[in-house]
Amino acid sequence: MLLTPQATPIQEVRDPLLDQCGVRLLVKRSDLVHATISGNKWYKLKYNLLAARQQGQKTLLSFGGAYSNHIYALAAAGDEYGFKTIGVIRGEACQPLNATLQFAVERGMTLRYLNRVDYREKESPVLLEQLQQQFGQFYLLPEGGTNALAVQGCREMLEGVTEPFDIVACACGTGGSFAGVVAALNGQQQALGVAVLKGADFLGNAVEHWVWQSIAQRQSNWRIEYDYHHGGYAKVTPELFVFMQRFEQMHGILLDPVYTGKLFFALYGLAAKGYFDRGTTLLAIHSGGLQGRTGFGLS
Ligand SMILES: Cc1ncc(COP(=O)(O)O)c(C=O)c1O
């Protein structure tokens, strides 16, 4: 199974708002790594797919909400690399399916719904046993796809970056992708994570845990900003919407309101507050997530 990533460019964003603050912004267009397994999802799945293949597993099973980027990418990856896929979805079945689940089904994914109470027990041995009885053996990926192999893959998100930068920035859900980036830092480089969930206090420990698992050493050159969630996961404020619209029009880069919109909004907001020294070069990872949909009504 060939899992070599398509090379993705670095795009410089020239913007008077950043010029005023003396900040240079480069964007790592990891969103372009694959048409449907975009951004961090490609890297998170890479070593998991290889492990599943090595173990002789034919089926991949994972969990997610009805709008999960991870479920979408898993369905695409299963279809492309010859695995059956099962998506265990939080909540009740709804018809017609939304675009994420419709795509997943078109790519051959079997959906199994769990009500919100049972979903909380999603990784209990009892439920996993039931799922095995229903579907047979499977390779299990956690909700959001973060595990040690996912972090290993995300360490490769900065591979091939030759442009010097001071701070690499990445949106954080579970923190797995950011942990991979932190584990890959060199020398004086620093990393900045932007939490997209409200009350994401778990992130600091999660990132430390995954970095330790990955490179068996502590890194102190990273931090997480918690004030840019815009009300919580998948919540959008008018300011965020306006920002994304301006950004897309000026720079031709589509952002999603759940992850990358919040990341770039935070970078602009922090720059305006003088958070970055003048002369700082930021490298923002565009972790994908638009799932082939265009613009969320933005364009
Ligand atoms: C576009 C995008 N960016 C960032 C993330 C956050 O990734 P993580 O859960 O590894 O923090 C996700 C979730 O997979 C995502 O879909």
The ligand as a Gaussian input file, in Angstrom:
#p B3LYP/6-31G(d) Opt

LIG

0 1
 C       -9.602000      20.524000       9.826000
 C       -9.188000      20.029000      11.154000
 N       -8.251000      20.708000      11.829000
 C       -7.848000      20.333000      13.048000
 C       -8.396000      19.216000      13.659000
 C       -7.955000      18.898000      15.044000
 O       -7.252000      17.716000      15.122000
 P       -6.927000      17.053000      16.507000
 O       -8.171000      16.336000      16.982000
 O       -5.842000      16.094000      16.193000
 O       -6.545000      18.110000      17.459000
 C       -9.360000      18.462000      12.982000
 C       -9.909000      17.225000      13.545000
 O       -9.503000      16.175000      13.083000
 C       -9.767000      18.871000      11.697000
 O      -10.701000      18.202000      10.994000

